């Protein structure tokens, strides 16, 4: 059976100038009790913190994280450092978060925290870090980005300026790389 992640968001999180407002996460989770599925607070999965510079504009991703051993609510309450780093880089705009909640195979309920690492969460986090890094070279994630920033694969990753050879140009078209 296929693994399924259900996407929620983007949800706004209040900021007070350059920091998270004092009651931001409490207010955020209280709002989720009304507008989201039952059990989302205790679900595990992957999350993306982004900032939308202006209303109607596309948000820029700044951090990707995952939670295996704690539900989203507990894990996000421990992420003040990452929120602060995001707000230090993105001085203005609306702080937002996406939650990608994992379902056990064949179940409509959310996966609960476990004592072990969840391989699909790790894989999805890595995949999303790569995608988010292509949107924002200043992504604050410290792990899993070294190779994504330093590895050069002509026609695919970190191309230098200038004309590509025929093989690299063909690969770029095949993989629909921007």
Secondary structure, DSSP 4 states (H G I P E B T S, - for coil): ---EEEEEEEEEE-EETTEE-TTHHHHHHHHHHHHS-TTGGGB-EEEEEEEESSTTSPPEEEEEEEESSS-HHHHHHT-HHHHHHHHHH--SSEEEEEEEEEE-TT-SSBPBP-SS--HHHHHHHHHHHHHHHHH-TT----SS-HHHHH--BTTTBSPPSSPPPHHHHHHHHHTT--
